[in-house]
Amino acid sequence: MSHSSVVADPSICSPLPVLGRDVTVPLVTGGEVTYAALDYAASAPALQRVWDDVAAYAPYYGSVHRGAGYLSQLSTDLFENARRTVAGFLGCRADDQVVFTRSTTDSLNLLARALPADCRVFVFETEHHASLLPWQDSQVTYLDAPRTPQQAVRTLERALADRDPHGPALVCVTGASNVTGELWPVRELAAAAHAHGARIVLDAAQLAPHHPVDIADLDVDWVAFSGHKLYAPFGAGVLAGRADWLRAAEPYLAGGGASRKVTRRTDGGVDVEWHESAARHEAGSPNVIGAYAVASACKALTEAGWADLVAREQRLIERVRTGLAGIPQVRVLSLFGDDAPRVGVISFVVEGWNSSHFAAALSAEYGIGVRDGLFCAHPLVRTLLGTDPQTQGECGAPEAAPGEKSLNAIRVSFGAGTPDEHVERFLTAVRELVTEGAKWTYRTEDGRCVPAV
């Protein structure tokens, strides 16, 4: 698709309708303004289409897999159809399983519980904590942050070559960084893992809302993502991929739904026969509304057309990066460099500013919501900032004098529901804060920077 055709297509120029698009918030300087939600990497607003689908179903929901009544049968069909929709959205192979979880974090902890004995795990220090921390009960090797995609592949190949080639191994990698937005070479890392007899799980929490994810095409073994980043309400996630390790593992939770047959033994105990399907790891009454919302989001993004969604987002990315590049006091964080492909997630620091103070001013004085801190990716952000893990900043005064290192960062993130006006307001606000300073006084409260009353 050419750039000229992207501009000419009206669908590319229009954001998808999301909840909260007309919400107004008060400013400390007086008056109100429409809220600019630019924290999609934490939680994207729900698509209006998804909310409407959930609202239409809500009066009809009933128990899943348990009831003979009409509403129970309807809900069971809806739940299992949602599973099939997600499988299609991810390009799952015929024998893959789709397990509904609570989030990406929950999905990867589930997989960590299902690893075979003596499984070696390889994970880059650049991962979000959801994919960095679940493996600590395994033999885990943390790999240093690469500075190019090619270096990432070489680093993994060297690490895998040093292991016992006969034992099980798993590689965990993000598809798009939640700090820099940069795309990782997933297909090449998967090829390297498989060449050395290892499997690979893709953390697609930041990739799936911005780009199509195809398990078979990428040749990954599992994919994990969260509904609340995919324009669905909170509370549901997905782990999809190969069934064998999941079938062989003890259920993630023991209880009804995971068990196929339970009998009393003569010694007073019980014998349990567990399901081998996805139900094995979905004990308890499932979150049918959450699963349906995720499936609805998958349908909505597919029907909107990935080519148009990606093209529009790339235009917003270019606008933000160009605008920030024109402000000398701003430094954008990057692992792979300015030319690396990326999604709409951009982190930066402002010379002489505490990042919490800057983010608080964006909210209080301009009605713009961003994120500040270390973004649940502490090793990566500290590597990018070159800071000591033992240091921390306070909000009441500039965190670092000109030329000194920042202790945390600011993140702006956007997606399919972001209007152009929000991006323009953000860039205007950054320029004004840098050149004119904050108009209000701020203080630290419970570790966060807030406007003084």
The 8 nearest C-alpha neighbors of each residue, nearest first, counted from 0:
[[1, 2, 4, 5, 306, 310, 3, 307],
 [2, 0, 4, 3, 5, 6, 310, 7],
 [1, 3, 5, 4, 6, 0, 310, 7],
 [4, 2, 6, 5, 1, 7, 0, 8],
 [3, 5, 7, 1, 6, 2, 8, 0],
 [4, 6, 2, 3, 8, 7, 1, 11],
 [7, 5, 3, 4, 8, 2, 11, 12],
 [6, 8, 4, 5, 9, 3, 11, 12],
 [7, 9, 5, 10, 6, 11, 4, 12],
 [10, 8, 12, 11, 7, 13, 6, 5],
 [11, 9, 13, 12, 8, 307, 14, 303],
 [12, 10, 311, 307, 9, 13, 8, 5],
 [11, 13, 9, 10, 311, 14, 8, 6],
 [12, 14, 10, 11, 15, 9, 418, 311],
 [15, 13, 416, 415, 417, 418, 16, 12],
 [14, 16, 416, 415, 17, 13, 46, 417],
 [17, 15, 47, 46, 416, 14, 18, 20],
 [18, 16, 46, 47, 45, 416, 20, 44],
 [17, 19, 47, 20, 45, 44, 46, 16],
 [20, 18, 22, 21, 17, 44, 34, 45],
 [19, 21, 18, 22, 17, 16, 34, 33],
 [22, 20, 19, 33, 23, 34, 18, 17],
 [23, 21, 19, 33, 20, 34, 24, 32],
 [22, 24, 33, 32, 34, 31, 21, 25],
 [23, 25, 31, 32, 34, 33, 366, 26],
 [26, 24, 31, 30, 32, 27, 23, 29],
 [25, 27, 29, 28, 364, 363, 31, 30],
 [28, 26, 29, 363, 364, 25, 439, 450],
 [27, 29, 26, 364, 30, 439, 438, 363],
 [30, 28, 26, 27, 31, 25, 364, 32],
 [29, 31, 26, 25, 32, 28, 27, 24],
 [32, 30, 25, 24, 26, 23, 29, 33],
 [31, 33, 23, 24, 34, 366, 25, 30],
 [32, 34, 23, 22, 21, 24, 35, 366],
 [35, 33, 366, 23, 22, 24, 36, 32],
 [34, 36, 367, 421, 37, 368, 366, 33],
 [37, 35, 368, 38, 34, 367, 369, 39],
 [38, 36, 412, 369, 413, 368, 411, 39],
 [37, 39, 369, 412, 40, 41, 36, 411],
 [40, 38, 43, 42, 413, 412, 41, 37],
 [39, 41, 38, 412, 42, 177, 344, 205],
 [40, 42, 39, 38, 43, 228, 370, 227],
 [43, 41, 228, 39, 227, 40, 44, 38],
 [42, 44, 39, 228, 230, 227, 45, 229],
 [45, 43, 230, 18, 17, 46, 42, 39],
 [46, 44, 230, 231, 17, 18, 232, 47],
 [45, 47, 17, 49, 48, 230, 16, 18],
 [46, 48, 17, 50, 49, 18, 16, 51],
 [49, 47, 51, 46, 50, 52, 299, 16],
 [50, 48, 52, 46, 47, 51, 295, 296],
 [49, 51, 47, 53, 52, 48, 54, 46],
 [52, 50, 54, 48, 49, 53, 47, 55],
 [51, 53, 49, 55, 50, 54, 48, 56],
 [52, 54, 50, 56, 55, 51, 57, 49],
 [53, 55, 51, 57, 56, 52, 50, 58],
 [54, 56, 52, 53, 57, 51, 58, 59],
 [55, 57, 53, 54, 59, 58, 52, 60],
 [56, 58, 54, 59, 60, 55, 53, 288],
 [59, 57, 56, 60, 55, 54, 61, 70],
 [60, 58, 57, 56, 70, 61, 74, 73],
 [61, 59, 74, 57, 58, 70, 56, 71],
 [60, 62, 71, 70, 74, 63, 59, 73],
 [61, 63, 71, 65, 66, 64, 74, 60],
 [62, 64, 75, 65, 71, 74, 61, 66],
 [65, 63, 75, 66, 62, 71, 72, 256],
 [66, 64, 63, 62, 67, 71, 75, 72],
 [65, 67, 71, 68, 62, 64, 72, 63],
 [66, 68, 71, 72, 69, 65, 70, 64],
 [69, 67, 71, 66, 70, 72, 61, 73],
 [68, 70, 72, 71, 73, 67, 66, 61],
 [71, 69, 73, 61, 72, 68, 59, 60],
 [72, 70, 61, 62, 66, 74, 68, 73],
 [71, 73, 75, 69, 70, 74, 76, 68],
 [74, 72, 70, 76, 71, 75, 69, 77],
 [73, 75, 77, 71, 76, 72, 60, 61],
 [74, 76, 63, 72, 78, 77, 73, 64],
 [77, 75, 73, 79, 74, 78, 80, 72],
 [76, 78, 74, 80, 75, 79, 81, 73],
 [79, 77, 75, 81, 76, 80, 287, 74],
 [78, 80, 82, 81, 76, 77, 75, 83],
 [79, 81, 83, 77, 82, 78, 76, 84],
 [82, 80, 84, 294, 78, 79, 83, 291],
 [83, 81, 79, 85, 80, 84, 86, 97],
 [82, 84, 86, 80, 81, 85, 87, 79],
 [85, 83, 81, 87, 86, 82, 294, 88],
 [84, 86, 88, 82, 87, 83, 294, 89],
 [87, 85, 83, 91, 89, 84, 88, 90],
 [86, 88, 90, 84, 85, 89, 83, 91],
 [87, 89, 85, 86, 90, 84, 297, 212],
 [90, 88, 213, 86, 87, 91, 212, 214],
 [91, 89, 213, 87, 214, 88, 86, 215],
 [90, 92, 86, 89, 214, 95, 87, 215],
 [91, 93, 95, 94, 215, 90, 214, 240],
 [92, 94, 95, 91, 96, 86, 90, 241],
 [93, 95, 92, 96, 242, 241, 91, 240],
 [96, 94, 240, 241, 92, 242, 93, 91],
 [95, 97, 240, 239, 242, 277, 98, 241],
 [96, 98, 239, 238, 82, 277, 86, 99],
 [99, 97, 238, 277, 237, 239, 96, 100],
 [98, 100, 237, 236, 238, 97, 235, 290],
 [101, 99, 236, 237, 235, 102, 106, 105],
 [100, 102, 235, 236, 234, 105, 99, 103],
 [103, 101, 236, 225, 105, 104, 235, 100],
 [104, 102, 224, 106, 225, 105, 223, 236],
 [105, 103, 129, 102, 107, 106, 108, 130],
 [104, 106, 102, 108, 103, 107, 101, 109],
 [107, 105, 103, 109, 238, 104, 108, 100],
 [106, 108, 110, 109, 104, 105, 111, 103],
 [107, 109, 111, 105, 133, 110, 106, 104],
 [110, 108, 106, 112, 107, 111, 251, 105],
 [111, 109, 113, 107, 112, 108, 106, 114],
 [110, 112, 108, 113, 109, 114, 134, 107],
 [111, 113, 109, 110, 114, 108, 251, 248],
 [114, 112, 248, 110, 111, 245, 244, 109],
 [113, 115, 111, 112, 118, 110, 116, 244],
 [116, 114, 118, 117, 113, 167, 244, 248],
 [115, 117, 118, 114, 167, 137, 119, 113],
 [118, 116, 119, 115, 167, 166, 138, 137],
 [117, 119, 167, 168, 116, 115, 114, 120],
 [120, 118, 168, 138, 139, 169, 117, 167],
 [121, 119, 139, 169, 168, 170, 138, 140],
 [120, 122, 170, 140, 139, 141, 169, 171],
 [121, 123, 141, 171, 142, 170, 140, 172],
 [124, 122, 142, 125, 141, 126, 143, 144],
 [123, 125, 126, 142, 143, 141, 144, 378],
 [126, 124, 379, 123, 144, 378, 127, 376],
 [127, 125, 131, 124, 130, 123, 128, 376],
 [126, 128, 376, 129, 130, 375, 131, 125],
 [127, 129, 131, 130, 132, 375, 376, 126],
 [130, 128, 104, 127, 131, 132, 103, 133],
 [129, 131, 128, 127, 132, 126, 133, 107],
 [132, 130, 128, 126, 129, 127, 133, 122],
 [131, 133, 128, 134, 130, 135, 129, 127],
 [134, 132, 108, 135, 111, 131, 130, 107],
 [135, 133, 137, 136, 132, 111, 139, 120],
 [134, 136, 137, 133, 132, 139, 138, 131],
 [135, 137, 134, 138, 133, 139, 111, 112],
 [138, 136, 135, 134, 139, 119, 118, 120],
 [139, 137, 119, 120, 118, 140, 136, 117],
 [138, 140, 120, 137, 121, 119, 134, 141],
 [141, 139, 121, 120, 142, 122, 138, 119],
 [142, 140, 122, 123, 124, 121, 139, 143],
 [141, 143, 123, 124, 122, 140, 144, 121],
 [144, 142, 124, 123, 145, 141, 125, 154],
 [143, 145, 125, 124, 123, 142, 146, 379],
 [146, 144, 151, 150, 147, 143, 148, 334],
 [145, 147, 334, 335, 150, 144, 148, 151],
 [146, 148, 335, 150, 149, 145, 151, 334],
 [149, 147, 151, 150, 184, 183, 152, 335],
 [148, 150, 152, 147, 151, 153, 184, 145],
 [149, 151, 153, 147, 148, 152, 145, 154],
 [152, 150, 148, 145, 154, 149, 153, 155],
 [151, 153, 155, 149, 150, 154, 188, 156],
 [154, 152, 150, 156, 155, 151, 157, 149],
 [155, 153, 151, 157, 152, 156, 150, 158],
 [154, 156, 158, 152, 153, 157, 159, 151],
 [155, 157, 153, 159, 158, 154, 160, 191],
 [158, 156, 160, 154, 155, 159, 153, 161],
 [157, 159, 155, 161, 160, 156, 154, 162],
 [160, 158, 156, 161, 162, 157, 155, 195],
 [159, 161, 157, 158, 162, 156, 195, 164],
 [160, 162, 159, 158, 157, 163, 164, 156],
 [163, 161, 159, 160, 164, 158, 119, 166],
 [162, 164, 165, 166, 161, 160, 159, 167],
 [165, 163, 166, 162, 196, 195, 160, 167],
 [166, 164, 163, 167, 196, 162, 168, 195],
 [165, 167, 164, 163, 168, 118, 117, 119],
 [168, 166, 118, 119, 197, 165, 117, 115],
 [169, 167, 119, 197, 118, 120, 198, 166],
 [168, 170, 198, 120, 199, 197, 119, 121],
 [169, 171, 199, 121, 120, 122, 198, 200],
 [172, 170, 200, 122, 199, 201, 121, 169],
 [173, 171, 201, 202, 122, 170, 200, 174],
 [172, 174, 202, 175, 201, 203, 176, 126],
 [173, 175, 203, 183, 206, 182, 202, 201],
 [176, 174, 182, 206, 181, 205, 180, 173],
 [175, 177, 180, 178, 181, 179, 173, 182],
 [176, 178, 180, 179, 205, 175, 40, 344],
 [179, 177, 176, 180, 346, 344, 345, 374],
 [178, 180, 345, 181, 176, 333, 346, 344],
 [181, 179, 344, 176, 342, 341, 175, 177],
 [182, 180, 341, 179, 175, 176, 340, 339],
 [183, 181, 175, 341, 340, 174, 180, 176],
 [182, 184, 174, 185, 175, 181, 148, 173],
 [185, 183, 187, 186, 148, 188, 182, 174],
 [184, 186, 188, 187, 183, 189, 174, 217],
 [185, 187, 217, 189, 188, 184, 190, 218],
 [188, 186, 190, 189, 184, 185, 191, 152],
 [189, 187, 191, 185, 190, 186, 152, 192],
 [190, 188, 192, 186, 187, 191, 219, 185],
 [189, 191, 187, 193, 188, 192, 194, 186],
 [192, 190, 188, 194, 189, 193, 156, 187],
 [193, 191, 197, 189, 195, 190, 194, 198],
 [192, 194, 196, 197, 190, 195, 191, 189],
 [193, 195, 191, 192, 196, 190, 197, 189],
 [196, 194, 193, 192, 197, 159, 191, 164],
 [197, 195, 193, 194, 192, 164, 198, 168],
 [198, 196, 168, 192, 193, 169, 195, 167],
 [197, 199, 169, 192, 170, 220, 193, 168],
 [198, 200, 170, 169, 220, 219, 171, 189],
 [201, 199, 221, 171, 222, 220, 219, 170],
 [200, 202, 222, 172, 173, 203, 221, 171],
 [201, 203, 173, 223, 204, 174, 172, 222],
 [202, 204, 206, 224, 174, 207, 205, 201],
 [203, 205, 224, 202, 206, 225, 207, 103],
 [206, 204, 203, 175, 207, 177, 208, 40],
 [207, 205, 203, 175, 174, 209, 208, 204],
 [206, 208, 203, 209, 210, 212, 205, 211],
 [209, 207, 229, 206, 210, 205, 228, 204],
 [208, 210, 207, 206, 342, 309, 414, 211],
 [211, 209, 207, 206, 208, 212, 309, 305],
 [210, 212, 207, 213, 305, 209, 89, 206],
 [213, 211, 89, 207, 210, 214, 90, 206],
 [214, 212, 90, 89, 216, 215, 217, 211],
 [215, 213, 217, 90, 216, 219, 91, 218],
 [214, 216, 218, 213, 217, 90, 91, 92],
 [215, 217, 213, 218, 214, 90, 186, 219],
 [216, 218, 186, 214, 219, 215, 213, 185],
 [219, 217, 215, 216, 214, 189, 220, 186],
 [220, 218, 217, 214, 199, 221, 189, 200],
 [219, 221, 199, 240, 200, 241, 198, 218],
 [222, 220, 240, 200, 239, 219, 201, 241],
 [221, 223, 201, 239, 200, 238, 202, 240],
 [224, 222, 238, 202, 103, 237, 203, 106],
 [223, 225, 204, 103, 203, 237, 236, 202],
 [226, 224, 236, 102, 103, 227, 228, 204],
 [225, 227, 229, 231, 236, 293, 228, 235],
 [226, 228, 233, 231, 232, 229, 42, 225],
 [227, 229, 42, 43, 226, 230, 225, 208],
 [228, 230, 208, 226, 227, 231, 296, 43],
 [231, 229, 45, 46, 43, 44, 228, 227],
 [230, 232, 45, 227, 226, 292, 229, 293],
 [233, 231, 227, 45, 226, 234, 230, 292],
 [234, 232, 227, 235, 226, 231, 289, 101],
 [233, 235, 101, 289, 232, 102, 236, 227],
 [236, 234, 101, 289, 226, 102, 100, 290],
 [237, 235, 102, 225, 100, 101, 226, 99],
 [236, 238, 99, 100, 223, 224, 98, 239],
 [237, 239, 223, 98, 106, 222, 97, 99],
 [240, 238, 97, 222, 221, 96, 98, 237],
 [241, 239, 221, 95, 96, 220, 222, 242],
 [240, 242, 95, 220, 243, 96, 221, 94],
 [241, 243, 245, 96, 95, 244, 246, 240],
 [242, 244, 246, 245, 241, 247, 248, 95],
 [243, 245, 247, 246, 242, 113, 248, 114],
 [244, 246, 242, 248, 243, 247, 113, 110],
 [247, 245, 243, 275, 244, 248, 242, 276],
 [246, 248, 244, 245, 243, 249, 113, 275],
 [249, 247, 113, 245, 246, 244, 250, 112],
 [248, 250, 251, 247, 113, 246, 112, 245],
 [251, 249, 280, 252, 279, 253, 248, 257],
 [250, 252, 280, 109, 249, 253, 112, 281],
 [253, 251, 250, 282, 280, 254, 281, 257],
 [254, 252, 250, 282, 257, 251, 255, 258],
 [255, 253, 282, 257, 283, 256, 252, 258],
 [256, 254, 283, 282, 257, 258, 253, 284],
 [255, 257, 282, 258, 283, 278, 254, 281],
 [256, 258, 279, 282, 278, 255, 274, 273],
 [259, 257, 273, 256, 274, 260, 255, 272],
 [258, 260, 273, 274, 272, 257, 261, 256],
 [261, 259, 272, 258, 271, 262, 273, 270],
 [260, 262, 271, 270, 272, 269, 259, 263],
 [263, 261, 270, 269, 264, 271, 260, 268],
 [262, 264, 269, 268, 270, 267, 265, 261],
 [265, 263, 268, 266, 267, 269, 262, 270],
 [264, 266, 267, 263, 268, 269, 262, 270],
 [267, 265, 264, 268, 263, 269, 270, 262],
 [268, 266, 264, 265, 263, 269, 270, 262],
 [267, 269, 264, 266, 263, 270, 265, 262],
 [270, 268, 263, 264, 262, 271, 261, 267],
 [269, 271, 262, 261, 263, 264, 272, 268],
 [272, 270, 261, 260, 273, 269, 258, 262],
 [271, 273, 260, 259, 258, 261, 274, 270],
 [274, 272, 258, 259, 257, 271, 279, 275],
 [273, 275, 279, 259, 276, 258, 257, 278],
 [274, 276, 246, 279, 273, 277, 278, 245],
 [275, 277, 278, 274, 279, 246, 96, 242],
 [276, 278, 98, 279, 280, 96, 97, 275],
 [279, 277, 281, 257, 276, 280, 274, 256],
 [278, 280, 257, 274, 277, 250, 281, 275],
 [281, 279, 251, 250, 278, 282, 277, 257],
 [282, 280, 278, 279, 257, 283, 256, 285],
 [283, 281, 257, 256, 254, 255, 252, 280],
 [282, 284, 255, 256, 285, 254, 281, 257],
 [283, 285, 286, 282, 63, 62, 256, 255],
 [286, 284, 287, 283, 281, 63, 282, 99],
 [285, 287, 289, 288, 290, 284, 235, 234],
 [286, 288, 290, 289, 285, 78, 291, 74],
 [287, 289, 291, 290, 286, 292, 53, 57],
 [290, 288, 292, 235, 286, 287, 291, 234],
 [289, 291, 287, 293, 292, 288, 235, 81],
 [290, 292, 288, 294, 289, 293, 81, 287],
 [293, 291, 295, 289, 290, 294, 231, 49],
 [294, 292, 296, 290, 226, 295, 291, 231],
 [295, 293, 297, 291, 81, 296, 292, 85],
 [294, 296, 292, 298, 293, 297, 49, 291],
 [297, 295, 299, 293, 298, 294, 49, 231],
 [296, 298, 294, 295, 300, 299, 88, 301],
 [299, 297, 295, 301, 296, 300, 302, 294],
 [298, 300, 296, 302, 301, 297, 303, 295],
 [301, 299, 303, 297, 302, 298, 296, 304],
 [300, 302, 298, 304, 303, 299, 297, 305],
 [301, 303, 299, 304, 300, 298, 305, 297],
 [304, 302, 300, 301, 299, 305, 308, 307],
 [305, 303, 302, 301, 306, 307, 308, 300],
 [304, 306, 308, 307, 309, 301, 303, 211],
 [307, 305, 309, 304, 308, 310, 0, 311],
 [306, 308, 310, 11, 305, 309, 304, 311],
 [309, 307, 305, 311, 310, 306, 312, 304],
 [308, 310, 312, 306, 311, 307, 305, 313],
 [311, 309, 307, 313, 312, 308, 306, 314],
 [312, 310, 11, 314, 308, 313, 309, 307],
 [313, 311, 315, 309, 314, 310, 316, 308],
 [312, 314, 316, 310, 315, 311, 309, 317],
 [313, 315, 311, 317, 312, 316, 318, 310],
 [316, 314, 318, 312, 313, 317, 319, 311],
 [317, 315, 313, 319, 318, 314, 343, 320],
 [316, 318, 314, 320, 315, 319, 321, 313],
 [319, 317, 315, 321, 316, 320, 322, 314],
 [320, 318, 322, 316, 321, 317, 323, 315],
 [319, 321, 323, 317, 322, 318, 324, 316],
 [322, 320, 324, 318, 319, 323, 317, 325],
 [321, 323, 319, 325, 320, 324, 318, 426],
 [322, 324, 320, 325, 326, 321, 319, 329],
 [325, 323, 321, 322, 326, 320, 327, 329],
 [324, 326, 323, 322, 327, 321, 329, 320],
 [325, 327, 323, 324, 328, 329, 430, 322],
 [328, 326, 329, 325, 324, 330, 323, 350],
 [327, 329, 350, 349, 326, 330, 433, 351],
 [330, 328, 349, 327, 326, 348, 350, 323],
 [331, 329, 347, 348, 332, 349, 328, 327],
 [330, 332, 347, 346, 329, 333, 348, 345],
 [333, 331, 347, 346, 179, 330, 383, 334],
 [334, 332, 336, 179, 335, 331, 383, 337],
 [333, 335, 146, 336, 147, 332, 145, 179],
 [334, 336, 147, 146, 339, 333, 148, 337],
 [337, 335, 338, 333, 339, 334, 147, 146],
 [336, 338, 339, 335, 333, 340, 334, 331],
 [337, 339, 336, 340, 335, 341, 181, 333],
 [340, 338, 337, 336, 335, 341, 181, 182],
 [341, 339, 182, 181, 338, 342, 180, 337],
 [340, 342, 181, 180, 182, 339, 343, 175],
 [341, 343, 180, 344, 209, 181, 175, 182],
 [342, 344, 413, 412, 316, 414, 180, 345],
 [343, 345, 412, 180, 342, 179, 411, 177],
 [346, 344, 179, 411, 410, 180, 412, 343],
 [347, 345, 410, 409, 332, 179, 331, 178],
 [346, 348, 331, 409, 332, 330, 408, 410],
 [349, 347, 408, 330, 329, 409, 350, 331],
 [350, 348, 329, 328, 352, 351, 330, 347],
 [351, 349, 328, 352, 401, 329, 348, 402],
 [350, 352, 400, 401, 399, 397, 349, 398],
 [353, 351, 397, 349, 350, 398, 354, 399],
 [352, 354, 398, 397, 356, 355, 394, 357],
 [355, 353, 357, 356, 408, 409, 352, 371],
 [356, 354, 358, 357, 353, 371, 448, 394],
 [355, 357, 359, 353, 394, 354, 358, 448],
 [356, 358, 354, 360, 355, 359, 353, 361],
 [357, 359, 361, 355, 360, 356, 354, 371],
 [360, 358, 356, 362, 357, 361, 363, 449],
 [359, 361, 363, 357, 362, 358, 364, 356],
 [362, 360, 358, 365, 367, 359, 364, 363],
 [363, 361, 366, 367, 359, 360, 368, 365],
 [362, 364, 360, 26, 27, 361, 366, 365],
 [363, 365, 26, 360, 361, 362, 27, 366],
 [364, 366, 361, 367, 362, 363, 26, 428],
 [367, 365, 362, 34, 363, 364, 35, 32],
 [368, 366, 362, 35, 361, 365, 34, 36],
 [367, 369, 36, 37, 362, 35, 38, 366],
 [370, 368, 38, 37, 411, 410, 358, 367],
 [371, 369, 410, 409, 38, 411, 358, 372],
 [370, 372, 409, 408, 355, 410, 354, 358],
 [371, 373, 407, 408, 374, 409, 370, 355],
 [372, 374, 377, 375, 407, 380, 376, 408],
 [373, 375, 376, 372, 178, 377, 371, 177],
 [376, 374, 128, 373, 127, 377, 129, 372],
 [375, 377, 127, 374, 379, 128, 378, 373],
 [376, 378, 373, 380, 379, 375, 381, 374],
 [379, 377, 381, 380, 376, 382, 124, 125],
 [380, 378, 125, 382, 381, 377, 376, 383],
 [381, 379, 383, 382, 377, 378, 373, 384],
 [380, 382, 384, 386, 378, 383, 379, 385],
 [381, 383, 385, 379, 380, 384, 378, 386],
 [384, 382, 380, 381, 385, 379, 332, 333],
 [383, 385, 381, 386, 382, 380, 405, 404],
 [386, 384, 382, 381, 383, 387, 404, 380],
 [387, 385, 381, 384, 406, 388, 404, 382],
 [386, 388, 389, 390, 385, 381, 406, 391],
 [389, 387, 390, 386, 381, 391, 378, 377],
 [390, 388, 387, 391, 386, 406, 392, 381],
 [391, 389, 388, 387, 392, 406, 386, 407],
 [390, 392, 406, 389, 393, 388, 407, 387],
 [393, 391, 398, 406, 394, 390, 353, 407],
 [394, 392, 395, 398, 396, 391, 443, 353],
 [393, 395, 448, 356, 443, 396, 355, 353],
 [394, 396, 442, 393, 441, 443, 397, 356],
 [397, 395, 394, 398, 393, 353, 352, 356],
 [398, 396, 352, 353, 351, 399, 400, 395],
 [397, 399, 353, 392, 352, 396, 393, 351],
 [400, 398, 351, 403, 397, 405, 404, 401],
 [399, 401, 351, 403, 402, 397, 398, 350],
 [402, 400, 351, 403, 350, 399, 404, 352],
 [401, 403, 400, 404, 350, 399, 351, 405],
 [402, 404, 399, 400, 401, 405, 350, 351],
 [405, 403, 399, 406, 384, 402, 386, 385],
 [404, 406, 407, 399, 384, 398, 403, 348],
 [407, 405, 392, 391, 386, 404, 384, 408],
 [408, 406, 372, 405, 373, 354, 371, 409],
 [407, 409, 348, 372, 354, 371, 347, 346],
 [408, 410, 371, 347, 346, 354, 370, 348],
 [411, 409, 346, 370, 345, 371, 369, 347],
 [410, 412, 369, 345, 37, 38, 344, 346],
 [413, 411, 344, 38, 37, 39, 343, 40],
 [414, 412, 39, 343, 37, 417, 38, 344],
 [413, 415, 417, 416, 343, 312, 39, 209],
 [414, 416, 14, 15, 417, 308, 312, 413],
 [417, 415, 14, 15, 414, 17, 16, 418],
 [416, 418, 414, 415, 14, 413, 419, 421],
 [419, 417, 420, 421, 14, 416, 422, 13],
 [418, 420, 422, 421, 423, 417, 315, 14],
 [421, 419, 423, 418, 422, 424, 417, 425],
 [422, 420, 424, 35, 419, 423, 418, 425],
 [421, 423, 425, 419, 420, 424, 426, 319],
 [422, 424, 420, 426, 425, 421, 427, 419],
 [425, 423, 427, 421, 422, 426, 420, 428],
 [424, 426, 428, 422, 423, 427, 421, 429],
 [427, 425, 429, 423, 428, 424, 430, 322],
 [428, 426, 424, 430, 425, 429, 431, 423],
 [429, 427, 425, 431, 426, 430, 432, 424],
 [428, 430, 426, 432, 431, 427, 433, 425],
 [429, 431, 433, 427, 428, 432, 434, 426],
 [432, 430, 428, 434, 433, 435, 429, 427],
 [433, 431, 436, 429, 435, 430, 434, 437],
 [434, 432, 430, 431, 436, 435, 429, 328],
 [433, 435, 431, 432, 436, 430, 429, 437],
 [436, 434, 432, 431, 433, 437, 430, 438],
 [437, 435, 432, 433, 434, 438, 431, 439],
 [436, 438, 439, 432, 360, 435, 440, 364],
 [437, 439, 436, 440, 364, 28, 435, 360],
 [440, 438, 437, 441, 450, 27, 28, 451],
 [439, 441, 451, 450, 442, 438, 437, 452],
 [442, 440, 450, 451, 449, 395, 448, 439],
 [441, 443, 395, 448, 449, 451, 450, 394],
 [444, 442, 448, 447, 394, 446, 449, 395],
 [443, 445, 447, 446, 448, 442, 449, 394],
 [446, 444, 447, 443, 448, 449, 442, 394],
 [445, 447, 444, 443, 448, 393, 394, 449],
 [448, 446, 444, 443, 445, 449, 355, 394],
 [447, 449, 443, 394, 442, 356, 355, 359],
 [450, 448, 441, 442, 359, 443, 447, 451],
 [451, 449, 441, 440, 452, 442, 439, 448],
 [450, 452, 441, 440, 442, 449, 439, 443],
 [451, 450, 440, 441, 449, 27, 442, 439]]
